[in-house]
C-alpha cells in the first residue's frame, strides 16, 4: 500500500524500547510505515533512565520528569513541520491538556493511541484535586483527535462516549517471526514451571494468587518463574526471578510450561490489552488468567487455557496442566493458532497503514 508525496508523521511515544507499550504499539510498526512511503520520526518522552529509576525506587524521579517534559516541549515547537502527529496516550502526564489545544489552534492535527485506561488514573484518583482538574482530560483530548486507536473494546467505548470523531480497535500484537516454536519442551528437570512476564509495577497482581501458587508448588513439583518482576517475594512460593531483556524474553518464555495473568476486577485492569497472554500463546503455551476485561476474549475457557476466579479454580487449573502434559500441549497449539489469526503484526500493520493513509488524505484535502 503506497502513498504519494511522502507524508511526514511524528510519533510521540511515551517510552523507549524498554517500555512494552511503546515497543509494541508504535516502534515495531515504523519499518512498515516507512516501506509504505511515509517519512517517520520518533520522539520519546521518557528514556530508559526514567523506567530504571521508577522500577528501582518505586517512583519517578522529579529531575528526570522535568528534563523529559522540556525535551518534549522543544520537539513540539517543530510540530508544524509534519503532516500529522501520532501521540501515545498523552503529551504530558498529570498536566492539563493545554498542549494539545495549542496544537489545534496552530492547525496541527493529531491521532491518539491507547493500550491502557489511563483516563482512570485521573477520574479514579485518590486525590480530589487530580480528579477535579484532570478527570475530563483524556476525553477532551480524544474529541480533538482525528482518530483514536485503541487496543480493546473497553477503551473504544470510552473514546466513543467522549465524542471521538473516529475510533479504530487494533489489538496489541507481535511479530510471529520473533516467536519460533521450540522443537520440544523437554528439560533435564521434571519441575513444572509456572511463568509470568511483566514489570515491577504489575507484579503486585501476583500476591492475590500466592496461596494457590504455594499449594500447586508444594512437594517440589512446580516452581514459579517471574520475568521482569524485579525483587518479588510470594509467601510459601518457590520463585525464580529472571531479569527481562528484549533479546532473551522469548527464550525465557520457552522454558516455562504455562503462562499466567492474574488481575483484579478493577477499572484500570479492565482496560488492559492482555498482551502477556498473547506472548504465552505465541510460544505455544497454555494460559491461566482472571476473567477480567479482554482476558475473556483472548482466553477460550478449556480451549486454549483456563479462566479462573478464585483460589480453588486457580489450583485446579494449574494442577491439571501440571499433571496432564498432553492437555497443555493441545491448548498451546490452539493458542498459537489464535495468535496467528488475530494477533499477528502483519495483519495489524496493514490495518494501521489504511488508517494512516485515510487520515493523511483527509488532512491534506
C-alpha positions in Angstrom: 0.0 0.0 0.0 1.9 3.1 -1.2 1.2 6.7 -0.6 2.3 9.7 -2.7 4.3 12.8 -1.8 5.9 11.2 1.2 3.6 12.2 4.1 5.6 13.1 7.3 4.5 11.7 10.7 5.9 12.4 14.1 5.4 9.6 16.5 5.4 10.8 20.1 5.9 7.7 22.2 5.8 7.6 26.0 8.7 5.3 26.4 11.8 4.0 24.6 12.0 0.3 23.5 12.3 -0.6 27.2 8.6 0.2 27.6 6.4 -2.6 26.2 3.6 -0.3 25.3 5.8 1.9 23.1 7.7 -1.0 21.7 4.6 -2.9 20.6 2.1 -0.1 19.9 4.4 2.1 17.9 8.0 1.2 17.3 7.5 -2.2 15.7 5.3 -0.6 13.1 7.7 2.1 12.0 9.6 0.0 9.4 6.2 -1.0 7.8 5.1 2.6 7.6 8.4 3.7 6.0 8.3 0.8 3.5 4.9 2.1 2.6 6.2 5.6 1.8 5.8 7.5 5.0 8.6 9.6 6.4 8.6 8.8 10.1 10.3 10.5 13.0 10.0 9.1 16.6 10.4 11.2 19.7 10.3 9.6 23.1 9.0 11.3 26.3 10.7 9.1 28.9 14.1 7.5 28.1 15.5 4.4 29.7 16.6 6.2 32.8 13.0 7.1 33.8 11.9 3.4 33.9 15.1 2.3 35.5 14.6 4.8 38.4 10.9 4.0 38.7 11.5 0.3 38.9 14.3 0.6 41.3 12.8 3.1 43.7 9.1 2.6 43.1 8.5 6.2 41.9 9.6 8.6 39.2 12.5 11.0 39.5 11.3 14.6 39.5 14.5 15.7 37.8 14.1 13.1 35.0 10.5 14.1 34.5 11.3 17.8 34.2 14.1 17.1 31.7 11.7 14.8 29.7 9.0 17.5 29.6 11.4 20.1 28.4 12.7 17.8 25.7 9.2 17.2 24.5 8.3 20.8 24.6 11.3 21.5 22.3 10.0 18.8 20.0 6.5 20.3 19.8 7.9 23.6 18.6 8.6 21.8 15.3 5.2 20.1 15.2 4.0 22.1 12.2 6.8 20.5 10.1 4.7 17.3 10.0 1.5 16.3 8.3 0.3 14.6 11.5 1.3 13.7 15.0 0.6 10.2 16.5 0.5 10.6 20.2 0.8 7.6 22.5 -1.6 8.2 25.4 -0.9 11.9 26.2 1.7 14.6 25.7 2.4 15.5 29.3 1.1 13.1 32.1 -0.5 14.8 35.1 -0.7 18.1 33.4 -3.8 19.7 31.8 -4.4 19.2 28.1 -3.2 22.7 27.2 -0.6 21.5 24.8 -3.0 19.6 22.5 -5.3 22.6 22.5 -2.5 24.9 21.4 -1.5 22.4 18.7 -5.1 22.5 17.3 -5.1 26.4 17.4 -2.0 26.3 15.2 -3.5 23.8 12.8 -1.5 20.8 13.9 -3.6 17.5 13.5 -3.0 14.5 15.7 -4.2 11.0 16.3 -4.0 9.1 19.6 -3.1 5.5 20.6 -4.1 3.8 23.9 -3.4 0.4 25.3 -4.4 1.3 28.9 -7.3 3.0 30.5 -5.1 6.0 31.5 -8.3 8.1 32.0 -8.9 6.1 35.2 -5.5 7.4 36.5 -7.4 10.7 36.7 -11.1 10.1 37.2 -10.4 7.4 39.8 -7.5 9.1 41.5 -7.5 9.2 45.3 -6.8 12.9 45.2 -9.8 15.2 44.8 -7.6 17.8 43.2 -6.4 15.4 40.5 -10.0 14.2 39.9 -11.3 17.8 39.7 -8.6 19.1 37.4 -7.9 16.1 35.1 -10.9 13.8 35.2 -12.0 15.1 31.8 -8.6 15.5 30.3 -8.4 12.4 28.2 -12.0 12.7 26.8 -11.2 16.3 25.8 -8.0 15.2 24.0 -9.9 12.4 22.3 -12.5 14.8 20.9 -9.8 16.9 19.3 -8.1 13.9 17.6 -8.5 12.8 14.0 -8.6 9.2 15.0 -8.4 7.3 18.3 -6.7 4.0 18.0 -7.3 1.6 20.9 -6.3 -1.9 22.0 -9.7 -3.2 23.1 -13.4 -2.5 23.2 -13.4 -1.1 26.7 -11.1 1.7 25.5 -13.2 2.0 22.3 -16.4 2.5 24.3 -14.8 5.3 26.3 -13.5 7.0 23.2 -16.8 6.8 21.5 -18.6 8.2 24.6 -16.1 11.0 24.7 -17.1 12.1 21.3 -14.1 11.0 19.3 -14.6 11.5 15.5 -13.3 8.1 14.6 -12.3 5.1 16.7 -10.3 2.1 15.5 -9.7 -1.1 17.5 -6.2 -2.5 16.9 -5.1 -5.1 19.5 -1.6 -5.1 20.8 0.2 -7.7 18.6 3.6 -9.3 18.0 5.8 -10.4 15.1 5.4 -14.2 14.9 8.8 -14.5 13.2 10.3 -13.4 16.6 8.4 -16.3 18.4 9.6 -19.5 16.8 8.1 -22.6 18.5 10.7 -24.7 20.2 11.3 -28.2 18.8 10.5 -29.6 22.2 10.0 -28.5 25.7 11.7 -31.4 27.4 14.2 -30.4 30.1 16.6 -32.2 32.3 14.5 -31.4 35.3 10.9 -32.5 35.7 9.7 -29.5 37.7 6.6 -27.8 36.2 7.3 -24.2 35.6 4.6 -21.6 36.0 5.6 -18.4 34.2 4.7 -14.8 34.4 6.2 -11.9 32.4 5.7 -8.2 33.2 7.2 -5.3 35.1 7.7 -4.4 38.7 4.6 -2.2 38.6 2.3 -5.1 37.7 4.0 -7.9 39.8 1.7 -6.8 42.7 -1.2 -8.7 41.0 0.6 -12.0 41.8 0.1 -11.5 45.5 -3.6 -12.4 45.3 -2.9 -15.9 44.0 0.2 -16.6 46.1 -1.7 -19.1 48.3 -2.8 -21.0 45.2 0.7 -21.0 43.7 2.1 -22.2 47.0 -0.4 -25.1 47.0 0.4 -26.2 43.4 4.1 -25.9 44.1 4.1 -27.9 47.4 6.1 -31.0 47.4 8.6 -29.6 44.9 6.6 -30.5 41.8 6.4 -26.9 40.5 8.1 -23.5 40.6 7.2 -20.0 39.6 9.3 -18.1 37.1 9.0 -14.3 37.1 10.4 -12.5 34.1 10.9 -8.8 34.6 9.2 -8.5 38.1 12.2 -7.3 39.9 12.6 -8.4 43.5 9.5 -10.2 44.4 8.7 -12.5 47.4 5.5 -14.6 47.4 4.8 -16.3 50.7 5.4 -20.0 50.5 6.1 -19.9 46.8 9.4 -21.1 45.3 10.3 -18.3 42.9 13.0 -17.8 40.2 13.4 -14.2 39.2 14.8 -13.5 35.8 15.9 -10.1 34.6 13.9 -9.0 31.5 15.6 -8.1 28.2 14.2 -7.8 24.7 16.9 -10.1 23.4 16.1 -13.0 25.8 12.4 -12.8 26.6 11.3 -15.3 24.0 14.0 -17.8 25.0 13.0 -17.5 28.7 9.3 -17.9 27.9 10.1 -21.1 26.0 11.5 -22.6 29.3 8.1 -22.4 31.1 5.1 -24.7 30.9 2.2 -22.4 31.4 1.7 -18.6 31.4 -0.4 -16.9 34.0 -2.1 -13.5 34.1 -4.0 -12.7 37.4 -5.9 -9.4 37.5 -8.3 -7.8 40.0 -11.6 -6.9 38.6 -10.9 -3.1 38.8 -11.4 -0.3 36.4 -7.8 0.0 35.5 -7.4 -3.7 34.9 -10.5 -3.8 32.6 -8.7 -1.5 30.2 -5.6 -3.7 29.8 -4.9 -5.4 26.5 -3.8 -8.9 27.7 -0.5 -8.8 25.9 1.3 -11.2 28.1 -1.3 -13.8 27.3 -0.6 -13.2 23.6 3.1 -13.7 24.2 2.5 -17.0 26.1 0.2 -18.3 23.3 2.7 -17.3 20.6 5.2 -19.6 22.4 2.6 -22.4 22.2 1.8 -22.3 25.9 -1.5 -22.9 27.7 -2.6 -19.9 29.7 -4.4 -19.4 33.0 -6.0 -15.9 33.6 -8.5 -13.9 35.6 -11.7 -13.3 33.6 -11.3 -9.5 33.6 -11.5 -7.3 30.6 -10.1 -8.5 27.3 -8.8 -11.7 29.0 -12.3 -13.1 28.5 -11.9 -12.6 24.7 -8.3 -13.9 24.4 -8.8 -17.0 26.6 -11.4 -19.5 25.5 -12.0 -21.5 28.6 -10.9 -25.1 28.4 -9.8 -24.5 24.7 -6.5 -22.6 24.9 -6.4 -22.2 28.6 -8.5 -21.6 31.7 -10.3 -18.6 33.2 -10.1 -18.7 36.9 -12.0 -16.7 39.5 -10.9 -18.0 43.0 -8.3 -20.0 44.9 -9.9 -23.4 44.1 -10.1 -22.7 40.3 -6.5 -21.4 40.2 -5.3 -24.6 42.0 -7.5 -26.9 39.8 -6.3 -25.3 36.5 -2.6 -25.3 37.3 -2.7 -28.8 38.9 -4.5 -30.1 35.7 -1.8 -28.7 33.5 1.0 -29.8 35.8 -0.3 -33.4 35.9 -1.5 -33.7 32.3 1.1 -32.6 29.8 -1.0 -33.6 26.8 -3.8 -31.2 27.7 -1.3 -28.3 28.0 0.3 -29.2 24.6 -3.1 -29.2 22.9 -4.1 -25.9 24.5 -0.8 -24.4 23.5 -1.3 -25.4 19.8 -4.7 -23.8 19.8 -3.4 -20.7 21.4 -0.7 -20.4 18.8 -3.3 -20.7 16.1 -5.3 -17.9 17.7 -2.3 -15.6 17.7 -1.6 -16.4 14.0 -5.1 -15.4 13.1 -5.9 -12.5 15.4 -2.7 -11.0 16.9 -0.3 -11.1 14.1 1.8 -8.0 13.2 1.4 -8.5 9.5 -2.4 -8.2 9.8 -2.4 -5.2 12.1 0.2 -3.3 10.1 -2.0 -3.5 7.1 -4.9 -2.1 9.0 -2.9 0.7 10.6 -1.5 1.7 7.2 -5.0 2.0 5.9 -5.9 4.2 8.9 -2.9 6.5 8.4 -3.4 6.7 4.7 -7.1 7.7 5.1 -6.3 10.2 7.9 -3.4 11.9 6.0 -5.5 12.1 2.8 -8.4 13.7 4.8 -6.0 16.2 6.4 -4.5 17.2 3.0 -7.9 17.7 1.4 
